Amino acid sequence: MGGAGGKKMSISGTFKSGSGRVSANAPRQVALIVETAMVSGREILKGIGRFLREGHGWTVVHEPRNLLDPAPRWLEGWKGHGIIARVASAEMAEVLRRTRLPVVDVLGLLRDTNFPLVHVDDAAIARMAARHLGGLGLSSFGFYGFVGENWSEQRRDAFCAEMEMRGAPPRVLEVERRLRLSPKQGRRLREWLRRLPKPTGVLVCNDDLANDLLQCCRQSDMEVPEQVAVLGVDDDDALCSIACPPLSSIRAAHAEVGYQAALLLQRWMRGGVPPKTPVWISPGEVLTRQSTDVMAVADPRLQQALRCIQERGCGKLSVDEIARAAGLSRSVLQRRFRARLGKTVHAAIRRHQVETACRLLADTELPMAEVAAASGFPHAEYFSHVFREEMEMTPRRYRLAMRREARSEMRAGSDQ
């Protein structure tokens, strides 16, 4: 992708644009045309806020907006030096071109705008989703996304390619973006869900659309995750927490998109040449919540066993007790776990205990001994050993990392 139409820095180190000539070291006025109504936009602003705290001398112009709002009228004739924008329409792209300023796109919705793009790596997100859903013991998959939007289509294509390599090509449903799911779209979604072979795992292009899918599952009396395991993207914590059931989601690293876009714009305004190819930002991790937390398998006995682990796995739960809950002998239960899930019953219990410990380390101030006990470990030393094997870091290091992340988000939020 090329530049946005502004003239390059001269050898003398001044920038000439619609705002006139500016010293290379003069403060820059930068417009942020980024919505605040969606978590992805807010996370991008947090990343730009982190860049500003490093003391780069920008004066930022920003106003609350929605993603599909038109370009602000004040951009016509605005005397600034650069723009970071979620370019959501051809009309907005034309307004931005007329400013003759450096423009960095952080949405990637439109093709051939000639604006340099910084965006999350949609293909990497899809591969991460395929690994997560593929590890649930499922043989049927689906993708639900937006029609005609590059980022959703890229997630679709990469997810389909990954699942086809696994011998389980997903079924796809795409809808036009709207503020609310229309009655016609709702009927179409419910029919699509009804036709999916059960149990199935569905990747949804973002958390907003995933909530619509969960609502349709409830309306159709489909159990989540036993019949339909649902995975969203963006990790909108508030939205994921109030979803019914709570929504598993991929943390897409939008804050890093904002930070890297600011770095790119800074270099461009100082005379650098913008990249001609997109800058892709790798995603973070899957935040597992209830919508994929119980491994959905076709075997109802295994479903009962997994549910028993979810409900009692942090207590004194034996393999024999799980076998009785599933109505199987111990040896048959172990064989089915290995055949369908690729792990032992003991390994499933340990994973549940470690995930419980992760939540306690991140969300509470409990001492390590109490975290160990609440997670089902007999003593702190054994807990630390198992946690390190599962998470590749000690419990203390994990807690410190979660605290640093929380403090960073709080500081970023206070700067907006």
N, C-alpha and C positions, 0 to 999 in steps of 0.2 A: 504494500500500500504506500502511496506517495504522500506528499505534503498536503496541507489544507489550503494552499493558494496564497499564503502570505509570502513576501519576498524574504530571501535568506539574509543572514547577517553579512555585512561587508567585511573586508579584511581589517578595517579600522576598528571593528568591535562595536558597531552600532546597529540597531535593528530598525528597519523602515517598514512600516505597515500603515494601516488606516489611522493609527494613532500618532503618526509622525516619527521622528528620530528619537531613539532612547539610548542612553548610555548603557553599556554592558552591565554596570554595577548598580544602576538605578532600581528602586523598588518597582515590582511589576504589579499591575492590576489584572487579576485573573477572574473570569466568570466561571462559575460552576453551575452548569445546566444539568443538574442531577436531581432526580425526584427524591422526596422524603417519605412517600407513601408506601414504599416497598423496602423490605429489609436489605435487598441487594444494593439499592441506592444509598441507604443509610450507612451500610458497611463501607461503600466506596468513599463516602464523605469522611468516615472515621480514618480511613487510610490516608486521605489527603490531610486530615488534621494532624496525623503523626508526622507527615512531611513538614507541615508548618511549624510544629514544635521544635524542629531541628534548626529553626532560625533562618529561613531562606528569604525573608523579606518580601513576602507577597501581601498585597491587599486583596482580599477575596470578596467577590460580589455573589450573593446567593439568596434565593428566596424559596419558600416551600412550594412544591409543585407535585403533580402526578406524572407518571411516565408518559402518558399520551397527550399531555398539554402541549399546545403549540409553543414555538420559540418565544421568549419574552419580547414584547414590543420595544423595550429599551435597548435591545441589542442593535437596532438600526441607528447608526450614528454613535454608538458607544465608543469612548476613547480609551480602550484597554489594550492589553498586550498579549493575551492568550486566553484560550477557552478549553475547559474539560467538559464534555457533554455526553449524555446518553442520547444519541441521535436516533430518534424514534420515528421519523417520517421524512419523505423526500422534501416536503415543504420546509421542515426544520433545517435539513442539510443545505438547502439553497440560501436560507437566511444566514447560516453560519459561513457559507462561502463568500457572501457579499461583504462580510466584515473584513475580509482579506487578512485575517489574523491566524496564527497557528491554532489549530483545533485538534484535540485528541479525543477520539471516540472511545467510550467505555461501555458500549452496548453491543455493537456488532450486528444490529438488526438489518441494516441495508448493505447491499453489495455495491462495490465500485463507487464509493463516495470520495475516494482519494484521501480521506483522513486516516492518519495512522491509528491503529486499533490496539488497545490493551484490554484483554478479556480473559475470563477463566477458561481453562482448557476443557472444552466441552467433551472432547473424545476421552480424556482422562477421567472425567466425571462418570461417563457411561461405562468405562471399563471397571471403575471402582464399584459402581452399582451392580454390574454383572457378577463380580466376585462375591459381593454380599448376598445378593439374591440366589446366585448359583450355589452358595454354601448352605442353603436352607433345606436341601434335599428335595427340591422341586424339579419337575420335568416340563412345566408349562409356564410361559412368560408373556407379558404384554408391555406395551409402551403407550402412554397417554400424554399428548403434548399439543402444542399450538401449530396450526398450519401456517406456512408462509413466513415463519420467523427463524432466521438462520441458526441461532443458538439452540433452539429446540430441535430443529432438523438435524443438526450436527450430533446432538445427544442421541437422537433416534437412530441415525445411521450407524454410529459407533456401537450402540447397544445391540442393534440387530446383527451387525457383523460379528460381535463377540459371541452372542448367543448362537448364531448359525455355526460358528466353529465348534461350539459345544454340542451341536446336534439338536438344538431346541430353538428354532427361529421364533421370535415373538410375534404376536398379533398386535397391530398398530391401530390406534384411533387418534385422530387429530381434530381439533375444533378451532374456530376463530376466537381470538382474544376478546373477551368482554368483561365488563365490571362484574357481572353476575351470570351464572349459568342460565341460559334461556330454557323454557319448558321443552322445546324441541331438542336442545342439546342434552338435557337431562334424560329424556326418553331414549335418545340414541346411546348415551353412556350406559344406562341401565341394561339395555338390550345387549350391548357389547360385553358387559360384565357377565351377563347371564350365559353368553355363548362361550366364554373362556373355559377350557377344561380345568377342573378343580382337582387339587389345590393349585394355585397359580401365584406368581410373583409379578407385580407391576411396578415399573419405574415410571414416575410422573415427572414431567419436565421441571416443575417447581412446586413449592409448598402450597401456594394458593390453589393451584389446580388439584393437588393431592387432597386437599380438604373437601373439594367438590366430589372427588371420587369416593372418599370415605362416607360422605353423606349419602351418596347413591347406594353404597354397600348396605348401609343401615336401612334405607328404604326398601331394599330388595331382600332383607333378611339374610345377607351373606356375612358369615363370621370372619372377622379380621383379628389375627392373621391366619386362623386355621384354614379358611377357604381362599382368602385373598390377602397375601402379604403385600403391603404398600410402602414404597420408598420414595420420598420427595427429595428436593434439592434446594439448598440455601440455608438450612438450619435456622429458620425464623423461630427462635426459642419460644416466644409468646404464642405464635400460631401453632407450633408443634405441640405445646403443652396443653392447649385447650381443645385440640383435635380429639375426636372420639373414635377409636382409642388414640392415645398420644402417638404422634407421627415420627417414625424414623426418618432421618434426613442426612444428606451429605453436606458438610460444611464446605462451601465452594470458594473460600478465600477471596471474597470481594474486597475486603479491606486492603489486601496486598495489591489488587488491581488499582485501587485509588492511589496507593503510595507510588507504584511504578509508573502510573500515568503522570503523576506530578513530577517525578524525576525526568521522564521523557520530555514533558513540556518545558521544564527548566532548562534542560540542555538545548532544546530547539530554540528557545528565546535567547539563549546566549551564543547562538551561532552554529550549533550542531545540526546535523542532517537527520531528519526523522527517518525511522526504519521503513522500508518498503514492504515488509512482511509483518503480520500480526505478532504481538508479544503475548504469548500464552502463559497463564499463571496456573500452576498445579493446584488441585484441590487439597483440602485438609484431610478429613476423615469421615467415616460414617458414624453419626450419633444414633445409637440404637435405642429405640423406644418400643412401646408395645406393638406397634403396627407390623413389626417384623421380629419381635422378641421371642415368640414361641415358634420353633421351627415347624413350618406347615408341611406335613407329610401326608401321603394318601392313607397310610396305615393308622386307623383310629386308635389302636393299642399304643403306638408310639406317641400319638398326640396326647393320650392320657398320661404317659410316662413323662413327657416334656412339661406338661402342665403341673404335674406333681413336683418336678424340679423347680419350676418357677415359684410355686407357692411355698415349698418347704425346704428348698435347697440350702438355705443358710442355717438350718437347724441340724439336729442329729439325724440325718436321713441316710439310710443304708440302701444298697442296691436291691436287697431283698424286699424292702418296703416299697420301692418304686415298682418292682416286678408285681407285687400284690396289687398295687393301685392300677396297674395296666392289665391285670388278669392274665399274666404270663408267668412262666417259670423263669428263674434267674438266667439259665443258659439260653433260652429262646430270646429273652430281652436283649442280652448281650449280642447275640448273633444279628438280631434285627438292627440294633444300633450301628454295628460295624458295617452291615450291608447297605443300609439306607443313608446313614449320616456320616460314615467314614470315621467314627470315633467311638470310644467306649462310654459307658454310662458314667463312670467316674470322671472322665474328661469333661463331659457335659455339666456335671455338678460343679467341678472346679471352675469352669468358665463362667457359670452363673455367679459363683461366689466372688470371683475377681471383678466382674462387672458391677456387682453390688458395692464392693470396696471402692471402685473408681468413683461412683456417685457419692459415697460418704466422704472420701478424701476431698472431692471438689466442692461439696456443698455444706460440710460441717467442720467444726473445730475439734472433733473427738480425738483423743489421744490414740496413738497407733494400736495400743493394746485393746481399746474399745472398738476400733474399726475392725480389727482382726476378729474379735468375738462376735460382733454384729454380722460379720460376713460369713461366719461358720467355721473359722479356723481356731484350733485349740490353743495356740499361743502365737505371740507376735513374731518370733523367729521363723517359724514355719510359714506364716503368712507372708513375710518378706521374701522368703525363698520362692514360693509359688508365684507371687505377684511379679517378681523380677523375671521369672521364666516366661510368663504370659505376656507381659507388657514391655519387656526389654529395658526396664528402669526400676529403681526402687520405689516403694510407696512414698517415701519422703520427697524424692525428686519429682514424682508425679504431682503431689500436692503443691509443691513450690511452682511448678510449671503452670498449673491451673490458677494459682493466685496471681502470678505475673500476668497471665492472659486477662483475668478479671480486672486487675488494676489498669491495664492498658486500655480496655474497653471503657472503663469508667472515666479515665482521663480524656479519651477521645470524645465521649459523649458530652463532657462538660465544656469542651472546646467548640462544639457545634452551635 
